[in-house]
Amino acid sequence: MLRTRHFLIPVAALAMSGCVAKTLVDVATAPVRAGAQVADWATESQDEADRARGREIRQREERLGDLQEDVADLEEDCLDGDDDACREAVAKRREIDELLPQVPLEPQDS
């Protein structure tokens, strides 16, 4: 029984030293890992930037389509003699003119 204890003590010490060493490595590398994570959160990857750009373009295209529909309706009302509709159509047409340069032109199929 005494021999078994003497045998287990060195084995336990070696096993514990591995755990202690692992813990020390974890503690030492934690700031580096935390810094890398913060840098990842703070920067935008090219993929994220591309998705954001695509989303912005889709939103502008949607706004442009809504404005064009509004202008068509207002122009009909304007032709029917509604002066307020004429003024509103002009204002919306100006907004379209400002928005058009920000929407990329899609190539036409020949």
N, C-alpha and C positions, 0 to 999 in steps of 0.2 A: 504494500500500500504506500509506504514511504517512497519507494522507487518511482511509483506512478506519479506522485506529486512532484518529485524532482524532475521528472520528464515533462510534465505539463507546464511547469513554470516557464522554462525557456520558450516552449512553443507558444504559450499565451503572450509572452513578452514580444516575440517576433510578430505575432498577429496584431497585437495592439500597436506596435510601431508602424505597421502598414496603415492602420486607421489614422494614426496621428499624422503620418506623413501626407496622407490623402487630404486630411482636414487642413493642414498647413498649406498645401498646394491650392486647395479651394479658396482659402482665405486670401492667399497672395494674388491669385488671378481674378478675384471678384471685382476689384476696381477696374481692371482692364476690360472685363466683360461688360460691366456697367457702362463704362465710357463708350464702348463700341455700340451698345444698344442706344444710348443717347444720341450718338452721331447718326445712327440709322433713322431714328425718329426725326431728327432735325433736318435731314437732307431728303430730297425728293429724287427717286430713281427716274430714269428715262421713261420707263414703262408707265409710272404714275403720272409723269408730266404729259405723256402722249394721251393717256386716258382723260386727263383734265382738259387738255386742248380739244379733244374730240367732243367732250361734253359741252364746252363753251360754244363750239361751232354749231352743234345740234340745237342748242338753245337759241342762238342768233337766227338760224334757219327757221326755227319754229316761230319766233317773233316776227320775222320777215313775212312768213306765210300768213300769220294772223293779220298783220298790217295790210297786206295786199287784199285780203278778203274784206276788211273793214273799208278800205278805200273804194273797192268796187261797189259795196252797198251804199256808201256815202255819195258816190258819183251818181248813182241812180236817183237818190233822193235830191241831189243837187239839180239834176236835169228836170225833176218834177217841180222845181221852184223853191226848194228849201235852202235859203241863204246860209243858215247855220251849218247845214251839212256840207255846203261848198267850202266854208272856212275850215271846218274840221277835216275835210278831205285834203285840203292844202297842207294842213299841219301834219297829217299822217304821211303825206307824200314826202314832206321834208325829213321826217323820221326815217322813212324808207331810204331816202338818198344818203343819209348819214350811216345807215346800217349796211348798205350794199357793199362798200369797200371792205368791210370786215368779214364778209361771207365768201369763202373760197369758191372760185368758179369751177364747176364740174366740166370736164371735157365732153364735147358733143360727139356722139357716134355718127360717122359719115355714112 
